[in-house]
């Protein structure tokens, strides 16, 4: 085989390999972005499932309360104490009150 012809063919192969390498790099970049997007969507999906489960649990818990406890809970959510010690007074900055919670949700 002629040395020049062999050299020319090697140059052609080199060009093809360079082109294929550039295509592979572009494909890799696309796959990387798809993997990252997929991971973000999976995390968001899990957060939404957790939030939905908490919401369903809260609804189930509310349905288990008697009518009078539901009324106490409504007052509490409006910012008032429903416990014996502070009944009717406003809760500052909507802070939680253990006594009120035990009054509403205690068994």
C-alpha positions in Angstrom: 0.0 0.0 0.0 1.2 3.4 -0.9 2.4 5.5 2.1 0.6 8.6 1.0 -2.7 6.7 0.4 -2.3 5.2 3.9 -1.7 8.6 5.4 -4.7 10.1 3.7 -6.9 7.3 4.9 -5.6 7.8 8.4 -6.5 11.5 8.2 -10.0 10.5 7.0 -10.4 8.1 9.9 -9.1 10.7 12.3 -11.7 13.2 11.1 -14.5 10.6 11.5 -13.3 9.8 15.0 -13.2 13.5 15.9 -16.7 14.0 14.6 -18.0 10.9 16.5 -16.3 12.1 19.6 -18.0 15.5 19.3 -21.3 13.8 18.8 -20.7 11.6 21.9 -19.8 14.6 24.0 -23.1 16.4 22.9 -25.1 13.2 23.7 -23.4 13.0 27.1 -24.3 16.6 27.9 -27.9 15.9 27.0 -28.0 12.7 29.1 -26.4 14.6 32.1 -29.1 17.3 31.9 -31.8 14.6 31.6 -30.5 12.7 34.6 -30.3 15.9 36.7 -33.9 16.9 35.7 -35.1 13.3 36.4 -33.5 13.5 39.9 -35.1 16.8 40.6 -38.5 15.6 39.5 -38.2 12.4 41.6 -37.3 14.6 44.7 -40.2 16.9 44.0 -42.5 13.9 43.5 -41.5 12.5 46.9 -42.0 15.8 48.6 -45.5 16.0 47.1 -46.3 12.5 48.1 -45.1 13.2 51.7 -47.2 16.4 51.8 -50.3 14.6 50.5 -49.9 11.9 53.0 -49.6 14.5 55.8 -52.6 16.3 54.6 -54.6 13.1 54.4 -53.5 12.2 57.9 -54.5 15.6 59.2 -57.9 15.3 57.5 -58.3 11.8 59.1 -57.3 13.2 62.5 -59.8 16.1 62.2 -62.6 13.7 61.3 -61.9 11.7 64.5 -62.5 14.8 66.7 -65.8 15.4 68.2 -67.8 18.5 67.3 -66.9 20.3 70.5 -63.2 19.6 69.9 -63.5 20.8 66.3 -64.9 24.0 67.7 -62.0 24.3 70.1 -59.6 23.6 67.3 -61.2 26.3 65.1 -60.8 28.9 67.9 -57.2 27.8 68.4 -56.4 28.2 64.7 -57.9 31.7 64.9 -55.3 32.6 67.5 -57.0 32.1 70.8 -56.1 29.9 73.7 -58.5 27.1 74.5 -56.7 25.7 77.6 -58.0 26.2 81.1 -55.2 28.5 82.2 -55.4 31.0 79.3 -58.8 30.4 77.8 -59.9 33.2 75.5 -56.7 35.2 75.5 -54.8 35.7 72.3 -51.8 33.6 71.4 -48.9 35.9 70.7 -47.3 35.4 67.3 -49.4 32.2 66.8 -47.0 30.3 69.1 -48.0 26.7 70.0 -49.5 26.0 73.4 -49.0 22.5 74.8 -52.0 22.9 77.1 -54.3 23.9 74.2 -53.0 21.0 72.1 -53.7 18.5 74.9 -57.1 20.0 75.4 -58.0 19.6 71.7 -56.2 16.4 70.8 -55.8 14.7 74.2 -57.7 11.5 74.7 
